[in-house]
């Protein structure tokens, strides 16, 4: 028996759902026994990491499609190049392609040169989801940093998405912010 889990992208709520071959995961159970009942933690983590990657890349692509023209004059931005941006989430690291464009001529004067603009970096300054930051901060209060890291890694698909130093930096950051408030 195979359980195939697919990702399908539908634009509007009323758009018809079409069959696709976007299989995210195939869960195989070869025998008919109940020995391997349900999803294992590893299967669940792997599945969630794939869903997260798919969802974030689609969201980012669509958001970027709306950033292709200057808000002031409507001219299309000129593409310079693309970089990779790594976003850290509760379901692991997701790497997305992040284009860089030249700022619009209408924004400069004869003396100022055109600048390189990186729209995604501007929009996602922290590159970590608030939920992951919250979990890291919460567990680092109760456990030594390394144990907190190991605990989160065991439950979430964070194999490469979390580090000892990143938790410490978050805590220091959170501490600084709360003293400012
Ligand atoms: Zn413009």
Backbone and ligand atoms as CSV (ligand in chain L), in Angstrom:
chain,resi,resn,atom,element,x,y,z
A,1,UNK,N,N,0.844,-1.198,0.000
A,1,UNK,CA,C,0.000,0.000,0.000
A,1,UNK,C,C,0.878,1.246,0.000
A,2,UNK,N,N,0.458,2.220,-0.806
A,2,UNK,CA,C,1.197,3.486,-0.813
A,2,UNK,C,C,0.229,4.654,-0.616
A,3,UNK,N,N,0.552,5.534,0.283
A,3,UNK,CA,C,-0.251,6.746,0.475
A,3,UNK,C,C,0.536,7.878,-0.173
A,4,UNK,N,N,-0.043,8.490,-1.221
A,4,UNK,CA,C,0.673,9.539,-1.958
A,4,UNK,C,C,0.131,10.895,-1.516
A,5,UNK,N,N,1.017,11.733,-1.074
A,5,UNK,CA,C,0.604,13.067,-0.615
A,5,UNK,C,C,1.067,14.085,-1.646
A,6,UNK,N,N,0.102,14.815,-2.190
A,6,UNK,CA,C,0.412,15.736,-3.281
A,6,UNK,C,C,0.213,17.185,-2.863
A,7,UNK,N,N,0.903,18.079,-3.553
A,7,UNK,CA,C,0.685,19.510,-3.362
A,7,UNK,C,C,0.023,20.038,-4.625
A,8,UNK,N,N,-1.094,20.694,-4.477
A,8,UNK,CA,C,-1.758,21.310,-5.633
A,8,UNK,C,C,-1.970,22.769,-5.330
A,9,UNK,N,N,-1.712,23.587,-6.320
A,9,UNK,CA,C,-1.848,25.016,-6.131
A,9,UNK,C,C,-3.116,25.488,-6.838
A,10,UNK,N,N,-3.993,26.142,-6.098
A,10,UNK,CA,C,-5.244,26.647,-6.668
A,10,UNK,C,C,-5.316,28.128,-6.340
A,11,UNK,N,N,-5.629,28.949,-7.342
A,11,UNK,CA,C,-5.607,30.386,-7.105
A,11,UNK,C,C,-6.791,30.901,-6.310
A,12,UNK,N,N,-7.976,30.823,-6.907
A,12,UNK,CA,C,-9.148,31.347,-6.206
A,12,UNK,C,C,-9.843,30.241,-5.438
A,13,UNK,N,N,-10.775,30.617,-4.551
A,13,UNK,CA,C,-11.472,29.592,-3.784
A,13,UNK,C,C,-12.397,28.755,-4.662
A,14,UNK,N,N,-12.828,29.330,-5.799
A,14,UNK,CA,C,-13.782,28.622,-6.648
A,14,UNK,C,C,-13.116,27.950,-7.851
A,15,UNK,N,N,-11.796,28.164,-8.006
A,15,UNK,CA,C,-11.116,27.554,-9.156
A,15,UNK,C,C,-11.182,26.029,-9.068
A,16,UNK,N,N,-11.373,25.367,-10.215
A,16,UNK,CA,C,-11.423,23.908,-10.157
A,16,UNK,C,C,-10.069,23.324,-9.747
A,17,UNK,N,N,-10.122,22.255,-9.020
A,17,UNK,CA,C,-8.890,21.586,-8.597
A,17,UNK,C,C,-8.564,20.521,-9.633
A,18,UNK,N,N,-7.372,20.638,-10.221
A,18,UNK,CA,C,-7.001,19.672,-11.248
A,18,UNK,C,C,-6.020,18.651,-10.693
A,19,UNK,N,N,-6.050,17.501,-11.308
A,19,UNK,CA,C,-5.097,16.465,-10.905
A,19,UNK,C,C,-3.703,16.906,-11.323
A,20,UNK,N,N,-2.759,16.708,-10.462
A,20,UNK,CA,C,-1.388,17.061,-10.816
A,20,UNK,C,C,-0.456,15.947,-10.414
A,21,UNK,N,N,0.811,16.106,-10.751
A,21,UNK,CA,C,1.746,15.074,-10.310
A,21,UNK,C,C,2.739,15.671,-9.327
A,22,UNK,N,N,2.251,16.591,-8.516
A,22,UNK,CA,C,3.140,17.222,-7.540
A,22,UNK,C,C,3.258,16.419,-6.262
A,23,UNK,N,N,3.687,15.162,-6.407
A,23,UNK,CA,C,3.781,14.304,-5.220
A,23,UNK,C,C,4.842,14.837,-4.255
A,24,UNK,N,N,4.447,15.103,-3.027
A,24,UNK,CA,C,5.380,15.582,-2.018
A,24,UNK,C,C,6.009,14.414,-1.282
A,25,UNK,N,N,5.200,13.394,-1.069
A,25,UNK,CA,C,5.712,12.261,-0.313
A,25,UNK,C,C,4.914,11.015,-0.644
A,26,UNK,N,N,5.573,9.900,-0.551
A,26,UNK,CA,C,4.905,8.609,-0.711
A,26,UNK,C,C,5.198,7.800,0.547
A,27,UNK,N,N,4.153,7.446,1.248
A,27,UNK,CA,C,4.330,6.647,2.464
A,27,UNK,C,C,4.044,5.197,2.107
A,28,UNK,N,N,5.024,4.341,2.258
A,28,UNK,CA,C,4.860,2.937,1.854
A,28,UNK,C,C,4.709,2.015,3.054
A,29,UNK,N,N,3.727,1.156,2.961
A,29,UNK,CA,C,3.582,0.099,3.960
A,29,UNK,C,C,3.410,-1.198,3.175
A,30,UNK,N,N,4.468,-1.974,3.098
A,30,UNK,CA,C,4.451,-3.120,2.179
A,30,UNK,C,C,3.628,-4.299,2.688
A,31,UNK,N,N,3.621,-4.510,3.993
A,31,UNK,CA,C,2.833,-5.651,4.465
A,31,UNK,C,C,1.484,-5.172,5.014
A,32,UNK,N,N,0.638,-6.121,5.307
A,32,UNK,CA,C,-0.705,-5.768,5.765
A,32,UNK,C,C,-0.824,-5.804,7.295
A,33,UNK,N,N,0.303,-5.875,7.962
A,33,UNK,CA,C,0.236,-5.944,9.427
A,33,UNK,C,C,0.056,-4.533,10.011
A,34,UNK,N,N,-0.174,-4.493,11.307
A,34,UNK,CA,C,-0.323,-3.201,11.973
A,34,UNK,C,C,0.949,-2.845,12.743
A,35,UNK,N,N,2.039,-3.538,12.397
A,35,UNK,CA,C,3.289,-3.290,13.124
A,35,UNK,C,C,3.770,-1.859,12.924
A,36,UNK,N,N,3.674,-1.380,11.680
A,36,UNK,CA,C,4.092,0.000,11.401
A,36,UNK,C,C,2.849,0.869,11.306
A,37,UNK,N,N,2.263,1.168,12.434
A,37,UNK,CA,C,0.999,1.893,12.430
A,37,UNK,C,C,1.243,3.405,12.387
A,38,UNK,N,N,0.657,4.022,11.407
A,38,UNK,CA,C,0.733,5.487,11.350
A,38,UNK,C,C,2.068,6.015,10.886
A,39,UNK,N,N,2.156,7.339,10.858
A,39,UNK,CA,C,3.380,8.020,10.436
A,39,UNK,C,C,4.415,7.953,11.539
A,40,UNK,N,N,5.669,7.770,11.169
A,40,UNK,CA,C,6.743,7.873,12.166
A,40,UNK,C,C,7.100,9.359,12.302
A,41,UNK,N,N,7.838,9.653,13.337
A,41,UNK,CA,C,8.280,11.037,13.538
A,41,UNK,C,C,9.121,11.499,12.339
A,42,UNK,N,N,9.994,10.625,11.870
A,42,UNK,CA,C,10.867,10.986,10.738
A,42,UNK,C,C,10.042,11.268,9.485
A,43,UNK,N,N,9.027,10.422,9.215
A,43,UNK,CA,C,8.175,10.646,8.037
A,43,UNK,C,C,7.410,11.955,8.174
A,44,UNK,N,N,6.879,12.196,9.373
A,44,UNK,CA,C,6.119,13.428,9.613
A,44,UNK,C,C,6.989,14.661,9.449
A,45,UNK,N,N,8.209,14.603,9.970
A,45,UNK,CA,C,9.108,15.757,9.874
A,45,UNK,C,C,9.490,16.026,8.426
A,46,UNK,N,N,9.777,14.946,7.706
A,46,UNK,CA,C,10.175,15.098,6.315
A,46,UNK,C,C,9.024,15.686,5.488
A,47,UNK,N,N,7.820,15.210,5.765
A,47,UNK,CA,C,6.649,15.700,5.040
A,47,UNK,C,C,6.414,17.192,5.318
A,48,UNK,N,N,6.481,17.562,6.587
A,48,UNK,CA,C,6.249,18.962,6.946
A,48,UNK,C,C,7.312,19.873,6.346
A,49,UNK,N,N,8.548,19.394,6.304
A,49,UNK,CA,C,9.617,20.200,5.715
A,49,UNK,C,C,9.346,20.427,4.227
A,50,UNK,N,N,8.847,19.391,3.536
A,50,UNK,CA,C,8.558,19.533,2.097
A,50,UNK,C,C,7.369,20.465,1.865
A,51,UNK,N,N,6.343,20.331,2.713
A,51,UNK,CA,C,5.173,21.217,2.574
A,51,UNK,C,C,5.600,22.665,2.811
A,52,UNK,N,N,6.437,22.857,3.804
A,52,UNK,CA,C,6.895,24.211,4.116
A,52,UNK,C,C,7.672,24.811,2.947
A,53,UNK,N,N,8.573,24.023,2.356
A,53,UNK,CA,C,9.374,24.503,1.232
A,53,UNK,C,C,8.466,24.878,0.059
A,54,UNK,N,N,7.499,24.022,-0.220
A,54,UNK,CA,C,6.577,24.261,-1.337
A,54,UNK,C,C,5.754,25.530,-1.091
A,55,UNK,N,N,5.178,25.627,0.105
A,55,UNK,CA,C,4.318,26.778,0.415
A,55,UNK,C,C,5.102,28.083,0.381
A,56,UNK,N,N,6.261,28.096,1.012
A,56,UNK,CA,C,7.041,29.336,1.056
A,56,UNK,C,C,7.526,29.728,-0.329
A,57,UNK,N,N,7.978,28.760,-1.133
A,57,UNK,CA,C,8.467,29.169,-2.459
A,57,UNK,C,C,7.323,29.725,-3.312
A,58,UNK,N,N,6.134,29.162,-3.175
A,58,UNK,CA,C,4.996,29.693,-3.934
A,58,UNK,C,C,4.614,31.091,-3.426
A,59,UNK,N,N,4.586,31.262,-2.108
A,59,UNK,CA,C,4.224,32.573,-1.553
A,59,UNK,C,C,5.235,33.639,-1.981
A,60,UNK,N,N,6.523,33.280,-1.925
A,60,UNK,CA,C,7.562,34.248,-2.279
A,60,UNK,C,C,7.480,34.589,-3.766
A,61,UNK,N,N,7.297,33.570,-4.611
A,61,UNK,CA,C,7.206,33.821,-6.063
A,61,UNK,C,C,6.063,34.771,-6.391
A,62,UNK,N,N,4.914,34.545,-5.760
A,62,UNK,CA,C,3.755,35.382,-6.035
A,62,UNK,C,C,3.950,36.798,-5.502
A,63,UNK,N,N,4.566,36.892,-4.346
A,63,UNK,CA,C,4.820,38.223,-3.789
A,63,UNK,C,C,5.790,38.982,-4.703
A,64,UNK,N,N,6.833,38.294,-5.156
A,64,UNK,CA,C,7.821,38.939,-6.019
A,64,UNK,C,C,7.201,39.394,-7.344
A,65,UNK,N,N,6.221,38.598,-7.834
A,65,UNK,CA,C,5.568,38.967,-9.100
A,65,UNK,C,C,4.874,40.327,-8.976
A,66,UNK,N,N,4.458,40.666,-7.765
A,66,UNK,CA,C,3.810,41.965,-7.542
A,66,UNK,C,C,4.801,43.086,-7.274
A,67,UNK,N,N,6.094,42.768,-7.287
A,67,UNK,CA,C,7.124,43.782,-6.981
A,67,UNK,C,C,7.945,44.136,-8.217
A,68,UNK,N,N,7.422,43.844,-9.403
A,68,UNK,CA,C,8.250,43.993,-10.599
A,68,UNK,C,C,8.242,45.400,-11.197
A,69,UNK,N,N,7.352,46.238,-10.690
A,69,UNK,CA,C,7.252,47.598,-11.246
A,69,UNK,C,C,7.373,48.659,-10.149
A,70,UNK,N,N,7.854,49.815,-10.533
A,70,UNK,CA,C,8.014,50.938,-9.604
A,70,UNK,C,C,6.638,51.431,-9.143
A,71,UNK,N,N,6.504,51.627,-7.833
A,71,UNK,CA,C,5.216,52.087,-7.298
A,71,UNK,C,C,4.913,53.525,-7.706
A,72,UNK,N,N,5.965,54.319,-7.921
A,72,UNK,CA,C,5.750,55.738,-8.231
A,72,UNK,C,C,5.371,55.985,-9.688
A,73,UNK,N,N,6.147,55.384,-10.626
A,73,UNK,CA,C,5.898,55.718,-12.032
A,73,UNK,C,C,5.403,54.522,-12.859
A,74,UNK,N,N,5.416,53.339,-12.283
A,74,UNK,CA,C,4.891,52.175,-12.996
A,74,UNK,C,C,5.861,51.522,-13.962
A,75,UNK,N,N,7.084,52.058,-14.041
A,75,UNK,CA,C,8.068,51.458,-14.971
A,75,UNK,C,C,8.543,50.116,-14.426
A,76,UNK,N,N,8.869,49.203,-15.339
A,76,UNK,CA,C,9.352,47.875,-14.921
A,76,UNK,C,C,10.778,48.003,-14.407
A,77,UNK,N,N,11.068,47.339,-13.292
A,77,UNK,CA,C,12.436,47.338,-12.771
A,77,UNK,C,C,13.333,46.527,-13.697
A,78,UNK,N,N,14.600,46.943,-13.800
A,78,UNK,CA,C,15.559,46.161,-14.576
A,78,UNK,C,C,16.222,45.143,-13.663
A,79,UNK,N,N,16.205,43.896,-14.090
A,79,UNK,CA,C,16.754,42.817,-13.285
A,79,UNK,C,C,18.279,42.881,-13.287
A,80,UNK,N,N,18.886,42.730,-12.121
A,80,UNK,CA,C,20.361,42.704,-12.077
A,80,UNK,C,C,20.841,41.252,-11.966
A,81,UNK,N,N,20.502,40.610,-10.858
A,81,UNK,CA,C,20.872,39.202,-10.684
A,81,UNK,C,C,20.011,38.616,-9.567
A,82,UNK,N,N,20.306,37.402,-9.180
A,82,UNK,CA,C,19.543,36.776,-8.101
A,82,UNK,C,C,20.487,36.209,-7.055
A,83,UNK,N,N,20.057,36.265,-5.837
A,83,UNK,CA,C,20.812,35.668,-4.736
A,83,UNK,C,C,19.926,34.636,-4.050
A,84,UNK,N,N,20.537,33.829,-3.219
A,84,UNK,CA,C,19.744,32.886,-2.427
A,84,UNK,C,C,19.524,33.478,-1.043
A,85,UNK,N,N,18.315,33.370,-0.564
A,85,UNK,CA,C,18.012,33.836,0.784
A,85,UNK,C,C,17.532,32.636,1.592
A,86,UNK,N,N,18.075,32.474,2.764
A,86,UNK,CA,C,17.691,31.353,3.616
A,86,UNK,C,C,16.740,31.857,4.702
A,87,UNK,N,N,15.582,31.210,4.776
A,87,UNK,CA,C,14.599,31.578,5.781
A,87,UNK,C,C,14.503,30.432,6.781
A,88,UNK,N,N,14.545,30.747,8.057
A,88,UNK,CA,C,14.465,29.696,9.067
A,88,UNK,C,C,13.069,29.645,9.663
A,89,UNK,N,N,12.479,28.461,9.662
A,89,UNK,CA,C,11.099,28.306,10.112
A,89,UNK,C,C,11.019,27.111,11.062
A,90,UNK,N,N,9.860,26.934,11.690
A,90,UNK,CA,C,9.698,25.781,12.597
A,90,UNK,C,C,9.782,24.458,11.838
A,91,UNK,N,N,9.610,24.488,10.536
A,91,UNK,CA,C,9.717,23.256,9.757
A,91,UNK,C,C,10.969,23.252,8.895
A,92,UNK,N,N,12.018,23.832,9.405
A,92,UNK,CA,C,13.306,23.750,8.740
A,92,UNK,C,C,13.666,24.986,7.925
A,93,UNK,N,N,14.878,24.929,7.396
A,93,UNK,CA,C,15.385,26.028,6.571
A,93,UNK,C,C,14.794,25.937,5.184
A,94,UNK,N,N,14.413,27.059,4.631
A,94,UNK,CA,C,13.924,27.088,3.249
A,94,UNK,C,C,14.770,28.106,2.495
A,95,UNK,N,N,15.346,27.663,1.384
A,95,UNK,CA,C,16.148,28.584,0.573
A,95,UNK,C,C,15.312,29.047,-0.603
A,96,UNK,N,N,15.216,30.353,-0.775
A,96,UNK,CA,C,14.435,30.882,-1.903
A,96,UNK,C,C,15.334,31.763,-2.766
A,97,UNK,N,N,14.962,31.865,-4.025
A,97,UNK,CA,C,15.708,32.710,-4.958
A,97,UNK,C,C,15.196,34.137,-4.782
A,98,UNK,N,N,16.112,35.033,-4.599
A,98,UNK,CA,C,15.720,36.411,-4.324
A,98,UNK,C,C,16.360,37.355,-5.342
A,99,UNK,N,N,15.574,37.873,-6.283
A,99,UNK,CA,C,16.171,38.716,-7.320
A,99,UNK,C,C,16.599,40.093,-6.806
A,100,UNK,N,N,17.626,40.631,-7.440
A,100,UNK,CA,C,18.033,42.016,-7.150
A,100,UNK,C,C,17.764,42.835,-8.417
A,101,UNK,N,N,17.233,44.019,-8.222
A,101,UNK,CA,C,16.881,44.862,-9.377
A,101,UNK,C,C,17.522,46.240,-9.208
A,102,UNK,N,N,17.594,46.955,-10.304
A,102,UNK,CA,C,18.095,48.338,-10.247
A,102,UNK,C,C,16.954,49.246,-9.816
A,103,UNK,N,N,17.254,50.206,-8.942
A,103,UNK,CA,C,16.209,51.139,-8.520
A,103,UNK,C,C,15.729,51.930,-9.741
A,104,UNK,N,N,14.501,52.404,-9.662
A,104,UNK,CA,C,13.912,53.089,-10.820
A,104,UNK,C,C,14.579,54.447,-11.057
A,105,UNK,N,N,14.697,54.801,-12.315
A,105,UNK,CA,C,15.324,56.087,-12.671
A,105,UNK,C,C,14.564,57.257,-12.054
A,106,UNK,N,N,13.259,57.091,-11.828
A,106,UNK,CA,C,12.460,58.198,-11.286
A,106,UNK,C,C,12.830,58.500,-9.839
A,107,UNK,N,N,13.533,57.580,-9.175
A,107,UNK,CA,C,13.879,57.770,-7.761
A,107,UNK,C,C,15.220,58.490,-7.579
A,108,UNK,N,N,15.960,58.627,-8.630
A,108,UNK,CA,C,17.272,59.255,-8.500
A,108,UNK,C,C,17.298,60.637,-9.134
A,109,UNK,N,N,18.406,61.326,-8.939
A,109,UNK,CA,C,18.589,62.599,-9.617
A,109,UNK,C,C,19.748,62.391,-10.589
A,110,UNK,N,N,20.074,63.412,-11.331
A,110,UNK,CA,C,21.154,63.273,-12.308
A,110,UNK,C,C,22.463,62.904,-11.614
A,111,UNK,N,N,22.616,63.359,-10.360
A,111,UNK,CA,C,23.891,63.120,-9.663
A,111,UNK,C,C,23.944,61.750,-8.982
A,112,UNK,N,N,22.809,61.271,-8.520
A,112,UNK,CA,C,22.858,59.985,-7.802
A,112,UNK,C,C,22.729,58.838,-8.794
A,113,UNK,N,N,23.590,57.867,-8.588
A,113,UNK,CA,C,23.537,56.700,-9.468
A,113,UNK,C,C,22.412,55.781,-9.030
A,114,UNK,N,N,22.024,54.923,-9.931
A,114,UNK,CA,C,20.989,53.954,-9.581
A,114,UNK,C,C,21.535,52.953,-8.569
A,115,UNK,N,N,20.690,52.573,-7.655
A,115,UNK,CA,C,21.097,51.631,-6.606
A,115,UNK,C,C,20.569,50.235,-6.937
A,116,UNK,N,N,21.177,49.253,-6.286
A,116,UNK,CA,C,20.664,47.885,-6.408
A,116,UNK,C,C,19.676,47.668,-5.261
A,117,UNK,N,N,18.487,47.204,-5.604
A,117,UNK,CA,C,17.444,46.999,-4.598
A,117,UNK,C,C,17.171,45.499,-4.479
A,118,UNK,N,N,16.994,45.067,-3.261
A,118,UNK,CA,C,16.786,43.650,-2.968
A,118,UNK,C,C,15.428,43.539,-2.264
A,119,UNK,N,N,14.337,43.455,-3.029
A,119,UNK,CA,C,13.003,43.592,-2.418
A,119,UNK,C,C,12.705,42.564,-1.313
A,120,UNK,N,N,13.113,41.322,-1.511
A,120,UNK,CA,C,12.769,40.293,-0.517
A,120,UNK,C,C,13.503,40.531,0.809
A,121,UNK,N,N,14.762,40.912,0.723
A,121,UNK,CA,C,15.522,41.170,1.951
A,121,UNK,C,C,14.933,42.351,2.707
A,122,UNK,N,N,14.429,43.314,1.946
A,122,UNK,CA,C,13.821,44.489,2.574
A,122,UNK,C,C,12.546,44.091,3.316
A,123,UNK,N,N,11.784,43.171,2.710
A,123,UNK,CA,C,10.517,42.759,3.308
A,123,UNK,C,C,10.722,41.784,4.461
A,124,UNK,N,N,11.749,40.926,4.333
A,124,UNK,CA,C,11.978,39.903,5.375
A,124,UNK,C,C,13.303,40.192,6.060
A,125,UNK,N,N,13.316,41.172,6.899
A,125,UNK,CA,C,14.589,41.594,7.480
A,125,UNK,C,C,15.144,40.561,8.458
A,126,UNK,N,N,14.286,39.834,9.154
A,126,UNK,CA,C,14.797,38.930,10.198
A,126,UNK,C,C,15.091,37.526,9.680
A,127,UNK,N,N,14.470,37.129,8.612
A,127,UNK,CA,C,14.715,35.818,7.987
A,127,UNK,C,C,14.498,34.633,8.928
A,128,UNK,N,N,13.711,34.834,9.939
A,128,UNK,CA,C,13.328,33.743,10.834
A,128,UNK,C,C,11.875,34.011,11.194
A,129,UNK,N,N,11.067,32.959,11.226
A,129,UNK,CA,C,9.649,33.199,11.519
A,129,UNK,C,C,9.480,33.488,13.009
A,130,UNK,N,N,8.505,34.323,13.369
A,130,UNK,CA,C,8.284,34.655,14.778
A,130,UNK,C,C,8.023,33.412,15.624
A,131,UNK,N,N,7.397,32.405,15.025
A,131,UNK,CA,C,7.086,31.184,15.760
A,131,UNK,C,C,8.370,30.439,16.183
A,132,UNK,N,N,9.327,30.369,15.276
A,132,UNK,CA,C,10.579,29.695,15.617
A,132,UNK,C,C,11.340,30.499,16.673
A,133,UNK,N,N,11.346,31.788,16.512
A,133,UNK,CA,C,12.013,32.649,17.503
A,133,UNK,C,C,11.407,32.448,18.877
A,134,UNK,N,N,10.088,32.360,18.908
A,134,UNK,CA,C,9.377,32.191,20.168
A,134,UNK,C,C,9.760,30.856,20.820
A,135,UNK,N,N,9.746,29.783,20.034
A,135,UNK,CA,C,10.079,28.461,20.587
A,135,UNK,C,C,11.519,28.416,21.093
A,136,UNK,N,N,12.408,29.014,20.323
A,136,UNK,CA,C,13.811,29.022,20.734
A,136,UNK,C,C,13.967,29.771,22.055
A,137,UNK,N,N,13.319,30.914,22.140
A,137,UNK,CA,C,13.435,31.721,23.359
A,137,UNK,C,C,12.802,31.000,24.536
A,138,UNK,N,N,11.654,30.402,24.299
A,138,UNK,CA,C,10.918,29.744,25.376
A,138,UNK,C,C,11.722,28.587,25.980
A,139,UNK,N,N,12.284,27.723,25.106
A,139,UNK,CA,C,12.971,26.548,25.619
A,139,UNK,C,C,14.357,26.851,26.132
A,140,UNK,N,N,14.953,27.900,25.631
A,140,UNK,CA,C,16.276,28.269,26.129
A,140,UNK,C,C,16.188,28.846,27.539
A,141,UNK,N,N,15.009,29.279,27.944
A,141,UNK,CA,C,14.833,29.762,29.309
A,141,UNK,C,C,14.852,28.578,30.281
A,142,UNK,N,N,14.273,27.443,29.833
A,142,UNK,CA,C,14.147,26.285,30.720
A,142,UNK,C,C,15.336,25.341,30.694
A,143,UNK,N,N,16.095,25.348,29.597
A,143,UNK,CA,C,17.171,24.371,29.436
A,143,UNK,C,C,18.450,25.077,29.013
A,144,UNK,N,N,19.592,24.417,29.274
A,144,UNK,CA,C,20.830,24.975,28.693
A,144,UNK,C,C,20.662,25.051,27.168
A,145,UNK,N,N,21.359,25.991,26.546
A,145,UNK,CA,C,21.180,26.233,25.109
A,145,UNK,C,C,21.283,24.968,24.271
A,146,UNK,N,N,22.345,24.180,24.591
A,146,UNK,CA,C,22.575,23.010,23.755
A,146,UNK,C,C,21.437,21.991,23.892
A,147,UNK,N,N,20.953,21.838,25.098
A,147,UNK,CA,C,19.839,20.908,25.303
A,147,UNK,C,C,18.570,21.409,24.629
A,148,UNK,N,N,18.356,22.709,24.701
A,148,UNK,CA,C,17.170,23.297,24.050
A,148,UNK,C,C,17.241,23.048,22.541
A,149,UNK,N,N,18.445,23.217,21.984
A,149,UNK,CA,C,18.647,22.976,20.553
A,149,UNK,C,C,18.337,21.526,20.202
A,150,UNK,N,N,18.893,20.612,21.008
A,150,UNK,CA,C,18.681,19.187,20.738
A,150,UNK,C,C,17.220,18.809,20.862
A,151,UNK,N,N,16.543,19.368,21.840
A,151,UNK,CA,C,15.132,19.053,22.062
A,151,UNK,C,C,14.297,19.517,20.846
A,152,UNK,N,N,14.540,20.731,20.400
A,152,UNK,CA,C,13.770,21.242,19.248
A,152,UNK,C,C,14.088,20.445,17.984
A,153,UNK,N,N,15.351,20.050,17.845
A,153,UNK,CA,C,15.749,19.273,16.665
A,153,UNK,C,C,15.063,17.916,16.633
A,154,UNK,N,N,14.833,17.371,17.818
A,154,UNK,CA,C,14.238,16.040,17.876
A,154,UNK,C,C,12.770,16.077,17.447
A,155,UNK,N,N,12.094,17.152,17.752
A,155,UNK,CA,C,10.659,17.225,17.482
A,155,UNK,C,C,10.369,17.849,16.114
A,156,UNK,N,N,11.139,18.852,15.754
A,156,UNK,CA,C,10.875,19.580,14.514
A,156,UNK,C,C,11.904,19.195,13.444
A,157,UNK,N,N,11.556,19.394,12.170
A,157,UNK,CA,C,12.535,19.065,11.115
A,157,UNK,C,C,13.587,20.153,10.980
A,158,UNK,N,N,14.418,20.279,12.003
A,158,UNK,CA,C,15.360,21.389,12.044
A,158,UNK,C,C,16.802,20.943,11.888
A,159,UNK,N,N,17.022,19.817,11.229
A,159,UNK,CA,C,18.368,19.255,11.156
A,159,UNK,C,C,19.449,20.297,10.881
A,160,UNK,N,N,19.159,21.149,9.912
A,160,UNK,CA,C,20.172,22.154,9.599
A,160,UNK,C,C,19.655,23.551,9.898
A,161,UNK,N,N,18.476,23.624,10.486
A,161,UNK,CA,C,17.825,24.939,10.597
A,161,UNK,C,C,17.986,25.641,11.915
A,162,UNK,N,N,18.780,25.107,12.813
A,162,UNK,CA,C,18.866,25.725,14.122
A,162,UNK,C,C,20.278,25.503,14.635
A,163,UNK,N,N,20.778,26.417,15.389
A,163,UNK,CA,C,22.109,26.198,15.934
A,163,UNK,C,C,22.175,26.756,17.339
A,164,UNK,N,N,23.161,26.262,18.038
A,164,UNK,CA,C,23.405,26.684,19.408
A,164,UNK,C,C,23.550,28.207,19.475
A,165,UNK,N,N,24.389,28.756,18.590
A,165,UNK,CA,C,24.644,30.188,18.671
A,165,UNK,C,C,23.423,30.994,18.255
A,166,UNK,N,N,22.611,30.428,17.325
A,166,UNK,CA,C,21.456,31.216,16.879
A,166,UNK,C,C,20.469,31.399,18.024
A,167,UNK,N,N,20.326,30.374,18.877
A,167,UNK,CA,C,19.423,30.526,20.022
A,167,UNK,C,C,19.965,31.599,20.956
A,168,UNK,N,N,21.272,31.534,21.220
A,168,UNK,CA,C,21.838,32.511,22.150
A,168,UNK,C,C,21.651,33.936,21.620
A,169,UNK,N,N,21.885,34.122,20.314
A,169,UNK,CA,C,21.701,35.455,19.740
A,169,UNK,C,C,20.266,35.920,19.858
A,170,UNK,N,N,19.315,34.981,19.623
A,170,UNK,CA,C,17.894,35.347,19.715
A,170,UNK,C,C,17.565,35.810,21.127
A,171,UNK,N,N,18.092,35.063,22.119
A,171,UNK,CA,C,17.773,35.409,23.507
A,171,UNK,C,C,18.328,36.796,23.820
A,172,UNK,N,N,19.573,37.035,23.409
A,172,UNK,CA,C,20.167,38.339,23.672
A,172,UNK,C,C,19.373,39.433,22.978
A,173,UNK,N,N,18.967,39.141,21.751
A,173,UNK,CA,C,18.147,40.084,20.973
A,173,UNK,C,C,16.830,40.375,21.654
A,174,UNK,N,N,16.155,39.281,22.068
A,174,UNK,CA,C,14.858,39.418,22.716
A,174,UNK,C,C,15.028,40.212,24.000
A,175,UNK,N,N,16.107,39.918,24.734
A,175,UNK,CA,C,16.381,40.648,25.974
A,175,UNK,C,C,16.553,42.130,25.709
A,176,UNK,N,N,17.314,42.459,24.655
A,176,UNK,CA,C,17.539,43.865,24.325
A,176,UNK,C,C,16.243,44.560,23.990
A,177,UNK,N,N,15.415,43.844,23.194
A,177,UNK,CA,C,14.139,44.451,22.788
A,177,UNK,C,C,13.248,44.697,23.992
A,178,UNK,N,N,13.206,43.726,24.940
A,178,UNK,CA,C,12.293,43.898,26.069
A,178,UNK,C,C,12.791,45.007,26.998
A,179,UNK,N,N,14.127,45.224,27.054
A,179,UNK,CA,C,14.562,46.347,27.896
A,179,UNK,C,C,14.242,47.672,27.218
A,180,UNK,N,N,14.154,47.656,25.911
A,180,UNK,CA,C,13.800,48.895,25.203
A,180,UNK,C,C,12.326,49.242,25.396
A,181,UNK,N,N,11.487,48.201,25.577
A,181,UNK,CA,C,10.042,48.429,25.707
A,181,UNK,C,C,9.725,48.953,27.067
L,1,ZN,ZN,ZN,9.763,54.928,-11.053
